Amino acid sequence: MGKIQAVLFDMDGLLMDSERVGVQVSLAVSREMGYCLTEEDVLKTLGITREGLKRIYEAKEPSFDCEAFLSRFTARMTQLAQEGKIPLKPGAMTLLDVLRERGIPCVLATSSPGRIADVYLEKAGVRAYFRDIVSGDDHLPSKPNPDMFLAAARKAGADIRNCLVLEDSPNGLKAGRASGATVVMVPDLIPWTEALAPYTDAVLPSLADAVPLLDA
């Protein structure tokens, strides 16, 4: 691992404690629309873009209306964020403050829509910490493809081989590994298992524990 030039953050379940709420909102919207999605179905969509989500849900519900579903989901999650119910994950501020002090740029790489990312970061008071955002609105191939992290590295002005990717989902870890970055998992809903070993350089209990890696 070389000296870290930039840190590329996933958002849901990594920077923001949003995945537990998001799973419940997804299930509620599914029921309201007459679908029979399960928690297992929803967990398969963690870390992927609209197009990937559409494919997964249509496999279960052929009549799935992706636009209507995401419209309801986005409105509900945005409202929860506005109400301060989507907090930062433990250790996030510690890491962000260290990165700011050292002048190491941060870029968010999230499959969520850009408007949700902006609301989350603004309400959490951390938007100014991030040089830029790569979101689902950029219409890049979904994780586990590496495109979102490659784009984030470009926005950070850094060589991807000298970037630290922070992720919590298998799709995100695979994307980070494929990009050529150093990849660290901070588990959330999905625990680390040996099956994820090929995609992780380290597994940490919180974002604050990533600070020593900046000098590794």
CORKA-V549895 format. One line per field, one symbol per residue. ss: DSSP state (2 for helix, 1 for strand, 0 for the rest). burial: I if it has 16 or more other C-alpha atoms within 10 Angstrom, else O. Layout:
# CORKA-V549895
ss->???
burial->???
This chain:
# CORKA-V549895
ss->000001111001000100222222222222220000002222200000022222222222000002222222222222222200000100022222222222001111100002222222222200222001110222000000002222222222000222111110022222222220011110000000022222200110002222222220
burial->OOOIIIIIIIIIIIIIIIIOOIIOIIIOIIOOOOIOIOOOIIOIIIIIIIOIIIOIIOOOOOOIOOOOIIOIIIOIIIOOIOOOIIOIIIIIIOIIOOIOOOOIIIIIIIIIIIOIIOIIIOIIOIIOIIOIIIIIOOOIIIIIIIIIIIIIIOIIOIOIIIIIIIIIIIIIIIIIIIIIIIIIIIIIOOOIOOOOOOIIIOIOOIIIOIOOOIOO
